Amino acid sequence: MFLFILLAGLILLFSGRFLARQAAYYLISTDALEPADAIVVLGAYAPDRMMSAVDLYQQGYAPYIVLSTEERHSATVFDKMEELGIVIPETHDISLSIATQRGVSSSAVLIAENRANSTRTEARKLRPFLKQHQIRSIIAVTSKTHTTRTGKIFRQELGEAIRVIVQVSSYDDFNPDAWWQTRWQARSVLYEYLKLIDYYRVSVTRWMNPGGIAEGL
């Protein structure tokens, strides 16, 4: 009986780890690298994304880097700071600083004033900006656990007119083989699956009501 319990415990232990790894790997998707019209760095304070984008730019994969601007979650405090003359760098300012300090000309960095608060709104608001600048193909650089959902949403929102190549940030420390051992990595996986559920909810809503607009994360 003891050996049976021990064997069952070991099976559960290793199968659990296997399933945990598979769950993390599902969130990570990367496409074959090809030259594109621009490299798009998805919004959020994530210097690793910008570092990876600069690498791709310097390797000649695209002539431009596109940065999104994030929505100001508390307009009141920003209005007050502007009234007092307080200036703080925003996430796109930090990304631009990283690029220029690494030798990228500021003229090669395009700032999209899209003020997005989610991946879906970011993609939706980027579409007219990309078309305005005659950008028909992009390399979308984001965090590892964000790549699968990014590919789905960007292709859904940008349509066939703009080719999307998804790339993981090469500086992202996320480890799919042991993510459950670190709090921030576990949080990344759990949050991403909640957002994937929301993605499928929006997709089903759109399928049932093609003429409507469904918001999502």
Backbone as ProteinMPNN parsed JSONL, in Angstrom:
{"seq_chain_A": "MFLFILLAGLILLFSGRFLARQAAYYLISTDALEPADAIVVLGAYAPDRMMSAVDLYQQGYAPYIVLSTEERHSATVFDKMEELGIVIPETHDISLSIATQRGVSSSAVLIAENRANSTRTEARKLRPFLKQHQIRSIIAVTSKTHTTRTGKIFRQELGEAIRVIVQVSSYDDFNPDAWWQTRWQARSVLYEYLKLIDYYRVSVTRWMNPGGIAEGL", "coords_chain_A": {"N_chain_A": [[0.833, -1.206, 0.0], [1.935, 1.255, 0.805], [3.915, 1.61, -1.146], [2.3, 1.863, -3.368], [0.926, 4.265, -2.838], [3.114, 5.99, -2.757], [4.02, 5.752, -5.412], [1.779, 6.741, -6.787], [1.815, 9.346, -5.837], [4.232, 10.282, -6.908], [3.637, 10.156, -9.63], [1.561, 12.03, -9.829], [3.004, 14.286, -9.058], [4.981, 14.595, -11.103], [3.39, 14.645, -13.426], [1.888, 16.862, -12.867], [3.823, 18.889, -12.944], [4.548, 18.653, -15.609], [2.17, 19.397, -16.929], [2.005, 22.001, -15.975], [4.227, 23.161, -17.168], [3.482, 22.894, -19.877], [1.272, 24.547, -19.904], [2.475, 27.046, -19.591], [4.13, 27.156, -21.87], [2.234, 27.274, -23.858], [1.457, 29.894, -23.825], [3.487, 31.215, -25.03], [4.492, 32.35, -28.071], [6.231, 32.6, -31.072], [7.217, 34.021, -34.156], [8.817, 33.25, -37.301], [11.572, 35.271, -38.017], [11.438, 38.055, -40.171], [12.233, 40.679, -42.497], [10.589, 43.814, -41.945], [8.257, 46.607, -42.141], [8.2, 48.115, -39.842], [9.059, 48.04, -36.335], [7.106, 47.234, -33.676], [6.732, 48.166, -30.401], [5.111, 46.848, -27.78], [2.957, 48.513, -25.479], [3.486, 49.446, -21.987], [5.396, 49.446, -18.951], [8.211, 48.195, -19.703], [11.255, 47.767, -20.077], [12.794, 45.718, -21.178], [11.511, 44.941, -23.5], [11.931, 47.114, -25.195], [14.713, 47.109, -25.362], [15.108, 44.729, -26.765], [13.795, 45.365, -29.128], [15.439, 47.399, -30.126], [17.733, 45.911, -30.661], [16.784, 44.359, -32.833], [16.251, 46.402, -34.645], [18.841, 47.434, -35.05], [19.956, 45.266, -36.23], [18.903, 45.408, -38.689], [16.265, 44.703, -39.365], [14.042, 46.335, -39.601], [13.196, 49.735, -40.542], [12.09, 51.506, -38.766], [10.964, 52.138, -35.382], [8.086, 51.719, -33.525], [6.263, 53.242, -30.968], [3.764, 52.87, -28.491], [1.455, 54.975, -26.672], [0.464, 55.07, -23.287], [-2.722, 54.872, -21.637], [-3.76, 57.361, -19.347], [-4.411, 56.536, -16.194], [-5.366, 57.943, -14.025], [-6.676, 60.762, -14.497], [-7.045, 63.079, -13.027], [-4.847, 63.474, -11.257], [-2.788, 63.807, -13.112], [-3.625, 66.102, -14.425], [-3.41, 67.912, -12.301], [-0.643, 67.839, -11.816], [0.32, 68.906, -14.213], [-0.726, 71.448, -13.968], [0.839, 72.38, -11.879], [3.248, 72.4, -13.062], [4.743, 70.099, -13.021], [6.709, 67.648, -14.397], [6.888, 64.397, -15.523], [8.514, 61.427, -16.721], [6.904, 59.415, -19.172], [5.97, 56.02, -20.058], [6.593, 55.651, -22.788], [8.427, 57.677, -23.12], [10.558, 56.769, -21.598], [11.208, 54.478, -23.048], [11.968, 55.639, -25.485], [14.219, 57.016, -24.603], [15.903, 54.881, -23.964], [16.355, 53.862, -26.528], [17.634, 56.045, -27.892], [19.92, 56.361, -26.313], [21.219, 54.099, -27.006], [22.063, 54.641, -29.473], [20.195, 54.937, -31.508], [18.615, 56.957, -33.88], [16.428, 59.6, -33.047], [14.599, 60.226, -34.974], [13.959, 57.856, -36.097], [12.232, 56.677, -34.431], [8.901, 56.338, -33.917], [6.142, 57.85, -32.425], [3.083, 56.795, -31.398], [0.167, 58.383, -30.726], [-1.879, 56.951, -29.155], [-2.948, 56.276, -26.679], [-3.639, 53.808, -25.216], [-5.37, 51.314, -23.26], [-5.372, 48.62, -23.109], [-4.429, 45.516, -24.684], [-6.04, 45.002, -26.886], [-7.291, 47.519, -27.464], [-5.006, 48.918, -27.979], [-4.02, 47.713, -30.336], [-6.19, 48.259, -32.021], [-6.23, 51.073, -32.074], [-3.773, 51.54, -33.138], [-3.963, 50.829, -35.77], [-4.995, 52.888, -37.707], [-2.825, 54.664, -37.461], [-0.623, 53.177, -38.369], [-1.403, 52.718, -41.014], [-1.491, 55.332, -41.936], [1.222, 55.92, -41.984], [2.025, 54.275, -43.953], [2.723, 51.66, -43.285], [2.933, 48.341, -43.703], [3.66, 45.969, -42.674], [4.644, 44.51, -39.6], [6.89, 43.935, -36.837], [6.029, 42.708, -33.902], [6.977, 43.265, -30.696], [7.054, 41.815, -27.554], [6.436, 40.711, -24.131], [7.241, 37.346, -23.044], [5.047, 35.677, -22.06], [2.982, 37.069, -23.105], [2.849, 36.834, -25.813], [1.336, 34.905, -27.359], [-1.38, 35.722, -27.077], [-1.119, 38.332, -28.007], [-0.496, 37.928, -30.747], [-2.91, 36.774, -31.653], [-4.818, 38.83, -31.109], [-3.739, 41.137, -32.43], [-3.68, 40.294, -35.119], [-6.36, 39.897, -35.51], [-7.414, 42.485, -35.124], [-5.907, 44.161, -36.847], [-6.204, 43.014, -39.292], [-5.956, 41.682, -42.671], [-4.511, 43.509, -44.071], [-2.234, 44.369, -42.809], [0.68, 42.775, -42.082], [1.598, 40.68, -39.416], [4.274, 39.945, -37.347], [5.221, 38.182, -34.662], [7.358, 38.584, -31.904], [9.275, 37.426, -29.156], [10.558, 39.166, -26.306], [13.982, 39.175, -26.06], [15.22, 39.657, -23.71], [13.643, 38.969, -21.656], [13.128, 37.433, -18.58], [11.444, 35.347, -17.955], [10.744, 31.99, -17.075], [9.579, 29.18, -18.472], [9.802, 26.591, -17.552], [9.875, 26.535, -14.84], [8.1, 28.335, -13.707], [6.271, 28.484, -11.619], [7.67, 28.73, -9.31], [8.381, 31.278, -8.735], [7.093, 34.352, -7.668], [6.373, 36.616, -9.342], [6.432, 35.48, -11.862], [4.52, 33.444, -11.674], [2.286, 35.021, -11.271], [2.202, 36.318, -13.738], [1.525, 34.223, -15.499], [-1.005, 33.379, -14.51], [-2.542, 35.763, -14.71], [-2.396, 36.126, -17.451], [-3.831, 33.96, -18.461], [-6.376, 34.592, -17.523], [-6.821, 36.83, -19.096], [-6.758, 35.654, -21.595], [-9.087, 34.146, -21.51], [-10.872, 36.261, -21.556], [-10.289, 37.22, -24.101], [-11.328, 35.154, -25.734], [-13.989, 35.395, -24.995], [-14.648, 37.914, -26.071], [-14.241, 37.329, -28.77], [-16.213, 35.398, -29.278], [-18.473, 36.957, -28.752], [-18.27, 38.82, -30.821], [-18.595, 37.118, -32.978], [-21.221, 36.339, -32.643], [-22.482, 38.76, -32.833], [-21.841, 40.4, -35.343], [-21.858, 43.087, -36.199], [-21.414, 44.646, -34.009], [-19.315, 46.243, -31.471], [-16.968, 44.862, -29.457], [-15.41, 45.254, -26.438], [-12.264, 44.53, -24.854], [-9.537, 42.966, -22.996]], "CA_chain_A": [[0.0, 0.0, 0.0], [2.822, 2.42, 0.871], [4.548, 1.777, -2.451], [1.273, 2.347, -4.294], [0.716, 5.688, -2.536], [4.324, 6.696, -3.182], [4.021, 5.786, -6.873], [0.72, 7.663, -7.198], [2.288, 10.691, -5.525], [5.251, 10.664, -7.886], [2.959, 10.377, -10.919], [0.884, 13.325, -9.733], [4.022, 15.331, -9.002], [5.616, 14.83, -12.397], [2.38, 15.041, -14.406], [1.542, 18.239, -12.541], [4.877, 19.762, -13.481], [4.455, 18.599, -17.072], [1.029, 20.222, -17.323], [2.342, 23.391, -15.673], [5.134, 23.614, -18.235], [2.715, 23.029, -21.11], [0.431, 25.736, -19.765], [3.316, 28.22, -19.835], [4.596, 27.166, -23.26], [1.126, 27.669, -24.732], [1.378, 31.354, -23.824], [4.656, 31.758, -25.738], [4.475, 32.114, -29.514], [7.136, 33.486, -31.81], [7.221, 33.747, -35.59], [10.112, 33.352, -37.983], [11.916, 36.68, -38.262], [11.552, 38.547, -41.536], [12.229, 42.145, -42.538], [9.257, 44.422, -41.895], [8.266, 48.06, -42.287], [8.416, 48.744, -38.536], [9.042, 47.215, -35.122], [6.163, 47.815, -32.722], [6.976, 47.77, -29.012], [3.844, 46.949, -27.08], [2.987, 49.411, -24.339], [3.715, 49.0, -20.602], [6.767, 49.717, -18.521], [8.947, 46.952, -19.921], [12.481, 48.119, -20.797], [13.329, 44.575, -21.927], [10.906, 44.945, -24.838], [12.61, 48.138, -25.986], [16.071, 46.623, -25.613], [15.019, 43.727, -27.825], [13.418, 46.071, -30.36], [16.642, 48.085, -30.623], [18.573, 44.87, -31.266], [16.218, 44.029, -34.148], [16.463, 47.579, -35.5], [20.256, 47.521, -35.405], [20.243, 44.127, -37.113], [18.373, 45.752, -40.0], [14.976, 44.074, -39.661], [13.049, 47.365, -39.929], [13.78, 51.09, -40.473], [11.431, 52.318, -37.743], [10.428, 51.556, -34.163], [6.842, 52.402, -33.168], [5.915, 53.149, -29.554], [2.422, 53.28, -28.1], [1.333, 55.755, -25.445], [-0.5, 54.42, -22.41], [-3.792, 55.688, -21.073], [-3.528, 57.873, -18.0], [-5.486, 55.938, -15.404], [-5.902, 58.941, -13.109], [-6.536, 62.041, -15.185], [-7.025, 64.156, -12.04], [-3.496, 63.724, -10.768], [-1.982, 64.32, -14.219], [-4.042, 67.504, -14.616], [-2.841, 68.692, -11.205], [0.8, 67.96, -12.033], [0.532, 69.854, -15.303], [-1.023, 72.765, -13.406], [1.968, 72.765, -11.033], [4.475, 72.36, -13.849], [5.5, 68.877, -12.718], [6.864, 66.81, -15.59], [7.467, 63.075, -15.259], [8.591, 60.649, -17.962], [5.942, 58.34, -19.38], [6.627, 54.782, -20.498], [7.175, 55.816, -24.123], [9.607, 58.534, -22.959], [11.639, 55.898, -21.124], [11.597, 53.634, -24.188], [12.703, 56.493, -26.425], [15.53, 57.277, -24.004], [16.706, 53.66, -24.139], [16.739, 53.773, -27.937], [18.617, 57.068, -28.263], [21.173, 56.084, -25.607], [21.889, 53.005, -27.706], [22.504, 55.11, -30.781], [19.117, 55.013, -32.5], [18.18, 58.33, -34.123], [15.053, 59.848, -32.601], [13.733, 60.281, -36.161], [13.584, 56.481, -36.442], [11.269, 56.216, -33.428], [7.615, 56.976, -34.141], [5.275, 57.784, -31.243], [1.655, 56.755, -31.736], [-0.63, 58.965, -29.639], [-3.095, 56.139, -29.127], [-3.445, 56.207, -25.307], [-4.336, 52.524, -25.078], [-5.423, 50.744, -21.912], [-5.407, 47.164, -23.229], [-3.813, 45.042, -25.927], [-6.997, 45.151, -27.986], [-7.422, 48.926, -27.847], [-3.72, 49.331, -28.551], [-4.004, 47.257, -31.731], [-7.246, 48.963, -32.759], [-5.842, 52.471, -32.267], [-2.556, 51.576, -33.95], [-4.274, 50.563, -37.181], [-4.931, 54.093, -38.561], [-1.475, 55.236, -37.405], [0.23, 52.383, -39.252], [-1.828, 52.98, -42.393], [-1.076, 56.7, -42.253], [2.658, 55.898, -42.268], [2.222, 53.262, -45.009], [3.369, 50.488, -42.682], [2.11, 47.187, -44.076], [4.135, 44.779, -41.952], [5.265, 44.896, -38.332], [7.401, 42.953, -35.886], [5.483, 43.096, -32.6], [7.85, 42.766, -29.63], [6.403, 41.87, -26.256], [6.922, 39.748, -23.139], [7.021, 35.957, -23.459], [3.704, 35.171, -21.785], [2.016, 37.936, -23.786], [2.988, 36.715, -27.266], [0.237, 34.169, -27.997], [-2.579, 36.582, -27.126], [-0.797, 39.459, -28.885], [-0.652, 37.49, -32.129], [-4.34, 36.599, -31.941], [-5.522, 40.116, -31.102], [-3.23, 42.034, -33.468], [-4.128, 39.82, -36.432], [-7.803, 40.12, -35.559], [-7.709, 43.911, -35.213], [-5.235, 44.812, -37.976], [-6.689, 42.417, -40.524], [-4.99, 41.169, -43.646], [-3.765, 44.615, -44.688], [-0.949, 44.554, -42.116], [1.24, 41.484, -41.668], [2.09, 40.737, -38.045], [5.295, 38.968, -36.954], [5.349, 38.313, -33.211], [8.662, 38.186, -31.368], [9.442, 37.568, -27.71], [11.705, 39.955, -25.873], [15.114, 38.296, -25.749], [15.711, 40.006, -22.374], [12.616, 38.564, -20.687], [13.658, 36.361, -17.734], [10.42, 34.341, -17.643], [11.193, 30.611, -17.272], [8.397, 28.319, -18.552], [10.047, 25.296, -16.923], [9.814, 26.625, -13.373], [7.439, 29.608, -13.44], [5.502, 28.417, -10.373], [8.563, 28.919, -8.169], [8.618, 32.709, -8.549], [5.8, 35.024, -7.557], [6.014, 37.448, -10.491], [6.187, 34.618, -13.012], [3.225, 32.805, -11.449], [1.275, 36.048, -11.5], [2.137, 36.544, -15.184], [0.786, 33.114, -16.12], [-2.397, 33.412, -14.085], [-3.177, 36.926, -15.315], [-2.5, 35.948, -18.9], [-4.934, 33.04, -18.746], [-7.605, 35.352, -17.327], [-6.975, 37.688, -20.265], [-7.089, 34.789, -22.725], [-10.514, 33.864, -21.382], [-11.554, 37.46, -22.026], [-10.128, 37.261, -25.562], [-12.299, 34.241, -26.335], [-15.312, 35.973, -24.76], [-14.837, 38.961, -27.072], [-14.324, 36.686, -30.09], [-17.544, 34.791, -29.385], [-19.428, 38.064, -28.829], [-18.189, 39.361, -32.18], [-19.155, 36.133, -33.904], [-22.67, 36.347, -32.485], [-22.98, 40.078, -33.201], [-20.779, 40.905, -36.224], [-21.893, 44.531, -36.388], [-21.126, 45.334, -32.755], [-17.93, 46.417, -31.045], [-16.775, 44.261, -28.14], [-14.151, 45.647, -25.82], [-11.595, 43.444, -24.141], [-8.274, 43.285, -22.354]], "C_chain_A": [[0.872, 1.263, 0.0], [3.462, 2.686, -0.484], [3.559, 2.323, -3.478], [1.036, 3.845, -4.101], [1.903, 6.515, -3.0], [4.355, 6.843, -4.697], [2.975, 6.777, -7.389], [1.143, 9.114, -6.964], [3.309, 11.174, -6.525], [4.627, 10.958, -9.248], [2.264, 11.734, -10.928], [1.881, 14.473, -9.752], [4.568, 15.65, -10.376], [4.611, 15.224, -13.475], [1.951, 16.475, -14.154], [2.561, 19.212, -13.09], [4.823, 19.798, -15.002], [3.332, 19.503, -17.561], [1.303, 21.71, -17.074], [3.263, 23.959, -16.756], [4.362, 23.847, -19.535], [1.831, 24.268, -21.074], [1.229, 27.0, -20.06], [3.751, 28.296, -21.3], [3.486, 27.564, -24.228], [1.047, 29.193, -24.864], [2.477, 32.007, -24.662], [4.613, 31.366, -27.21], [5.419, 33.101, -30.191], [7.176, 33.051, -33.266], [8.636, 33.829, -36.144], [10.373, 34.82, -38.319], [12.055, 36.967, -39.755], [11.636, 40.066, -41.486], [10.806, 42.685, -42.575], [9.391, 45.934, -42.038], [8.551, 48.763, -40.961], [8.418, 47.689, -37.437], [8.126, 47.923, -34.127], [6.463, 47.265, -31.332], [5.669, 47.937, -28.254], [3.994, 47.74, -25.788], [3.13, 48.698, -23.011], [5.153, 49.326, -20.251], [7.539, 48.409, -18.583], [10.198, 47.27, -20.733], [13.056, 46.963, -21.617], [12.76, 44.528, -23.343], [11.634, 45.939, -25.741], [14.032, 47.713, -26.316], [16.082, 45.613, -26.769], [14.667, 44.367, -29.162], [14.62, 46.786, -30.971], [17.593, 47.075, -31.267], [18.101, 44.553, -32.681], [16.42, 45.177, -35.134], [17.914, 47.639, -35.972], [20.709, 46.352, -36.271], [19.628, 44.317, -38.499], [17.029, 45.152, -40.35], [13.877, 45.085, -39.994], [13.681, 48.749, -39.773], [13.176, 51.964, -39.38], [11.05, 51.477, -36.526], [9.206, 52.381, -33.78], [6.538, 52.153, -31.691], [4.479, 53.595, -29.34], [2.494, 54.171, -26.868], [0.243, 55.114, -24.588], [-1.547, 55.4, -21.903], [-3.418, 56.139, -19.667], [-4.693, 57.43, -17.111], [-6.099, 56.912, -14.41], [-5.689, 60.323, -13.715], [-6.402, 63.194, -14.188], [-5.607, 64.491, -11.591], [-2.606, 64.269, -11.882], [-2.335, 65.782, -14.5], [-3.424, 68.395, -13.545], [-1.338, 68.892, -11.388], [1.111, 68.95, -13.144], [0.29, 71.288, -14.825], [0.145, 73.293, -12.581], [3.3, 72.762, -11.784], [5.348, 71.153, -13.565], [5.526, 67.992, -13.956], [7.529, 65.5, -15.19], [7.523, 62.296, -16.567], [7.5, 59.585, -18.008], [6.683, 57.124, -19.94], [7.259, 54.941, -21.875], [8.392, 56.738, -24.087], [10.818, 57.697, -22.523], [12.141, 55.019, -22.261], [12.401, 54.425, -25.211], [14.1, 56.785, -25.905], [16.452, 56.075, -24.155], [17.236, 53.589, -25.569], [17.838, 54.779, -28.283], [19.949, 56.85, -27.552], [21.933, 54.921, -26.239], [22.214, 53.376, -29.15], [21.449, 55.158, -31.859], [18.699, 56.474, -32.651], [16.732, 58.492, -33.683], [14.088, 59.902, -33.78], [13.276, 58.885, -36.594], [12.572, 55.9, -35.457], [9.978, 57.013, -33.59], [6.733, 56.769, -32.909], [3.819, 57.843, -31.699], [0.859, 57.284, -30.546], [-1.962, 58.22, -29.543], [-3.691, 55.948, -27.734], [-4.281, 54.943, -25.072], [-4.313, 52.033, -23.64], [-5.533, 49.225, -21.925], [-4.746, 46.773, -24.538], [-4.754, 45.25, -27.108], [-7.149, 46.608, -28.422], [-6.122, 49.454, -28.44], [-3.656, 48.95, -30.026], [-5.001, 48.038, -32.575], [-6.837, 50.397, -33.068], [-4.558, 52.607, -33.086], [-2.866, 51.479, -35.438], [-4.266, 51.824, -38.045], [-3.548, 54.74, -38.58], [-0.553, 54.491, -38.371], [-0.125, 52.635, -40.719], [-1.392, 54.372, -42.839], [0.396, 56.753, -42.64], [3.033, 54.808, -43.273], [3.027, 52.064, -44.5], [2.46, 49.29, -42.909], [2.579, 45.888, -43.417], [4.853, 45.247, -40.694], [5.859, 43.677, -37.63], [6.937, 43.442, -34.518], [6.309, 42.446, -31.497], [7.138, 42.909, -28.291], [6.977, 40.8, -25.333], [6.512, 38.327, -23.538], [5.578, 35.508, -23.271], [2.615, 35.963, -22.504], [1.953, 37.667, -25.28], [1.827, 35.994, -27.944], [-0.989, 35.054, -28.152], [-2.337, 37.791, -28.037], [-1.005, 39.089, -30.348], [-2.118, 37.366, -32.527], [-5.043, 37.948, -32.08], [-5.051, 41.024, -32.235], [-3.68, 41.589, -34.855], [-5.628, 40.034, -36.589], [-8.116, 41.592, -35.806], [-7.097, 44.594, -36.443], [-5.68, 44.244, -39.313], [-5.569, 41.999, -41.461], [-4.126, 42.27, -44.256], [-2.394, 44.819, -44.069], [-0.47, 43.2, -41.603], [1.882, 41.63, -40.291], [3.066, 39.592, -37.783], [5.537, 39.169, -35.461], [6.705, 37.801, -32.757], [8.693, 38.392, -29.862], [10.636, 38.482, -27.429], [12.822, 39.003, -25.462], [15.694, 38.578, -24.368], [14.718, 39.617, -21.274], [13.123, 37.347, -19.912], [12.642, 35.271, -17.401], [10.918, 32.944, -18.004], [9.993, 29.667, -17.295], [8.566, 26.967, -17.874], [9.974, 25.343, -15.401], [9.088, 27.895, -12.923], [6.711, 29.64, -12.093], [6.359, 28.67, -9.125], [8.814, 30.394, -7.838], [7.3, 33.463, -8.619], [5.425, 35.801, -8.815], [5.732, 36.617, -11.734], [4.84, 33.904, -12.884], [2.092, 33.79, -11.711], [1.105, 36.312, -13.002], [1.303, 35.474, -15.875], [-0.694, 33.193, -15.775], [-3.142, 34.584, -14.705], [-3.388, 36.721, -16.808], [-3.63, 34.987, -19.264], [-6.289, 33.712, -18.51], [-7.875, 36.236, -18.546], [-7.278, 36.875, -21.521], [-8.566, 34.408, -22.705], [-11.327, 35.043, -21.901], [-11.445, 37.589, -23.541], [-11.16, 36.371, -26.245], [-13.727, 34.742, -26.125], [-15.619, 37.027, -25.821], [-15.019, 38.351, -28.458], [-15.699, 36.068, -30.307], [-18.615, 35.869, -29.519], [-19.443, 38.661, -30.227], [-18.817, 38.419, -33.191], [-20.682, 36.143, -33.846], [-23.289, 37.682, -32.903], [-21.936, 40.778, -34.058], [-20.741, 42.421, -36.353], [-21.519, 45.312, -35.155], [-19.653, 45.463, -32.484], [-17.799, 45.872, -29.629], [-15.41, 44.663, -27.604], [-13.547, 44.454, -25.096], [-10.268, 43.905, -23.596], [-7.118, 43.238, -23.348]], "O_chain_A": [[0.584, 2.222, -0.716], [3.548, 3.832, -0.925], [3.915, 3.128, -4.339], [0.954, 4.6, -5.07], [1.738, 7.598, -3.563], [4.672, 7.913, -5.216], [3.242, 7.553, -8.307], [0.869, 9.993, -7.78], [3.274, 12.329, -6.951], [5.036, 11.892, -9.938], [2.359, 12.489, -11.896], [1.642, 15.505, -10.38], [4.622, 16.811, -10.781], [4.924, 16.038, -14.344], [1.681, 17.224, -15.093], [2.198, 20.251, -13.643], [5.026, 20.848, -15.612], [3.517, 20.283, -18.496], [0.891, 22.567, -17.856], [3.093, 25.095, -17.199], [4.554, 24.859, -20.209], [1.661, 24.952, -22.083], [0.724, 27.919, -20.704], [3.743, 29.372, -21.899], [3.755, 28.124, -25.291], [0.621, 29.712, -25.896], [2.413, 33.198, -24.966], [4.689, 30.185, -27.549], [5.393, 34.297, -29.902], [7.169, 31.858, -33.569], [9.53, 34.407, -35.526], [9.501, 35.516, -38.839], [12.701, 36.223, -40.493], [11.161, 40.679, -40.53], [9.921, 42.072, -43.173], [10.498, 46.472, -42.054], [9.081, 49.874, -40.948], [7.859, 46.602, -37.586], [8.355, 49.082, -33.782], [6.45, 46.054, -31.115], [5.177, 49.056, -28.103], [5.009, 47.653, -25.097], [2.921, 47.488, -22.92], [6.012, 49.464, -21.122], [7.525, 47.617, -17.64], [10.211, 47.069, -21.947], [13.724, 47.187, -22.626], [13.45, 44.122, -24.278], [11.919, 45.646, -26.902], [14.504, 47.933, -27.431], [16.958, 45.649, -27.633], [15.178, 43.961, -30.206], [14.799, 46.78, -32.189], [18.19, 47.359, -32.305], [18.902, 44.485, -33.613], [16.72, 44.955, -36.307], [18.181, 47.868, -37.152], [21.724, 46.438, -36.963], [19.814, 43.479, -39.382], [16.676, 45.094, -41.528], [12.878, 44.718, -40.612], [14.596, 48.924, -38.969], [13.692, 53.045, -39.097], [10.84, 50.268, -36.628], [9.281, 53.608, -33.717], [6.553, 51.015, -31.222], [4.029, 54.575, -29.933], [3.467, 54.131, -26.115], [-0.781, 54.669, -25.107], [-1.29, 56.595, -21.76], [-2.829, 55.381, -18.896], [-5.82, 57.9, -17.269], [-7.242, 56.725, -13.993], [-4.667, 60.97, -13.484], [-5.719, 64.178, -14.471], [-5.219, 65.659, -11.553], [-1.75, 65.114, -11.62], [-1.456, 66.599, -14.778], [-2.968, 69.5, -13.838], [-0.819, 69.982, -11.145], [2.05, 69.739, -13.036], [0.997, 72.217, -15.218], [0.418, 74.494, -12.574], [4.345, 73.079, -11.217], [6.55, 71.172, -13.831], [4.478, 67.633, -14.494], [8.604, 65.497, -14.591], [6.669, 62.484, -17.433], [7.209, 58.936, -17.002], [7.871, 57.196, -20.254], [8.349, 54.42, -22.113], [9.291, 56.61, -24.918], [11.935, 57.887, -23.004], [13.346, 54.832, -22.424], [13.399, 53.935, -25.739], [15.06, 56.801, -26.674], [17.64, 56.228, -24.44], [18.41, 53.296, -25.794], [18.847, 54.42, -28.89], [21.003, 57.126, -28.127], [23.138, 54.773, -26.036], [22.595, 52.52, -29.949], [21.773, 55.399, -33.022], [18.455, 57.154, -31.655], [15.905, 57.612, -33.923], [12.894, 59.654, -33.615], [12.324, 58.747, -37.362], [12.111, 54.772, -35.625], [9.973, 58.231, -33.415], [6.596, 55.651, -32.413], [3.385, 58.82, -32.308], [0.881, 56.684, -29.471], [-3.026, 58.779, -29.811], [-4.831, 55.5, -27.616], [-5.472, 55.016, -24.77], [-3.369, 52.295, -22.895], [-5.76, 48.607, -20.885], [-4.531, 47.62, -25.405], [-4.321, 45.627, -28.197], [-7.137, 46.9, -29.618], [-6.137, 50.334, -29.301], [-3.283, 49.767, -30.867], [-4.701, 48.431, -33.702], [-7.06, 50.889, -34.174], [-4.29, 53.663, -33.658], [-2.114, 51.989, -36.268], [-3.569, 51.832, -39.06], [-3.139, 55.3, -39.597], [0.211, 55.115, -39.107], [0.762, 52.75, -41.564], [-0.975, 54.565, -43.982], [0.785, 57.529, -43.513], [4.205, 54.464, -43.424], [3.892, 51.533, -45.197], [1.353, 49.229, -42.374], [1.961, 44.837, -43.589], [5.574, 46.244, -40.709], [5.398, 42.549, -37.802], [7.402, 44.473, -34.033], [6.337, 41.221, -31.376], [6.676, 43.994, -27.937], [7.895, 40.071, -25.711], [5.549, 38.137, -24.282], [4.951, 35.016, -24.21], [1.452, 35.561, -22.504], [1.086, 38.216, -25.96], [1.375, 36.429, -29.003], [-1.571, 35.13, -29.234], [-3.24, 38.222, -28.753], [-1.617, 39.844, -31.102], [-2.517, 37.802, -33.607], [-5.771, 38.182, -33.044], [-5.875, 41.62, -32.929], [-4.029, 42.429, -35.685], [-6.106, 40.321, -37.686], [-8.991, 41.911, -36.611], [-7.702, 45.502, -37.013], [-5.554, 44.901, -40.346], [-4.396, 41.968, -41.087], [-3.112, 41.98, -44.891], [-1.495, 45.369, -44.704], [-1.137, 42.562, -40.788], [2.617, 42.584, -40.035], [2.732, 38.423, -37.972], [6.012, 40.227, -35.049], [7.147, 36.727, -33.167], [8.204, 39.4, -29.351], [11.585, 38.555, -28.21], [12.625, 38.13, -24.616], [16.557, 37.839, -23.895], [14.94, 39.909, -20.099], [13.504, 36.343, -20.513], [12.954, 34.358, -16.637], [11.446, 32.728, -19.095], [9.434, 29.375, -16.238], [7.581, 26.266, -17.643], [10.01, 24.301, -14.745], [9.418, 28.466, -11.884], [6.554, 30.706, -11.497], [5.832, 28.807, -8.021], [9.386, 30.717, -6.797], [6.492, 33.24, -9.52], [4.305, 35.677, -9.311], [4.901, 36.99, -12.562], [4.107, 33.774, -13.864], [1.069, 33.437, -12.299], [-0.014, 36.507, -13.476], [0.475, 35.779, -16.733], [-1.544, 33.084, -16.659], [-4.265, 34.415, -15.181], [-4.424, 37.093, -17.359], [-4.311, 35.185, -20.27], [-7.249, 33.427, -19.226], [-9.02, 36.375, -18.976], [-7.979, 37.352, -22.413], [-9.217, 34.353, -23.748], [-12.331, 34.867, -22.591], [-12.395, 38.016, -24.198], [-11.794, 36.781, -27.217], [-14.585, 34.537, -26.984], [-16.705, 37.039, -26.4], [-15.859, 38.807, -29.233], [-16.282, 36.194, -31.384], [-19.554, 35.721, -30.301], [-20.507, 38.973, -30.761], [-19.482, 38.848, -34.135], [-21.353, 35.977, -34.865], [-24.46, 37.742, -33.279], [-21.22, 41.652, -33.57], [-19.673, 42.984, -36.596], [-21.321, 46.524, -35.232], [-18.83, 44.867, -33.178], [-18.448, 46.366, -28.707], [-14.384, 44.436, -28.246], [-14.241, 43.491, -24.769], [-9.906, 45.076, -23.711], [-5.972, 43.483, -22.974]]}, "name": "protein", "num_of_chains": 1, "seq": "MFLFILLAGLILLFSGRFLARQAAYYLISTDALEPADAIVVLGAYAPDRMMSAVDLYQQGYAPYIVLSTEERHSATVFDKMEELGIVIPETHDISLSIATQRGVSSSAVLIAENRANSTRTEARKLRPFLKQHQIRSIIAVTSKTHTTRTGKIFRQELGEAIRVIVQVSSYDDFNPDAWWQTRWQARSVLYEYLKLIDYYRVSVTRWMNPGGIAEGL"}
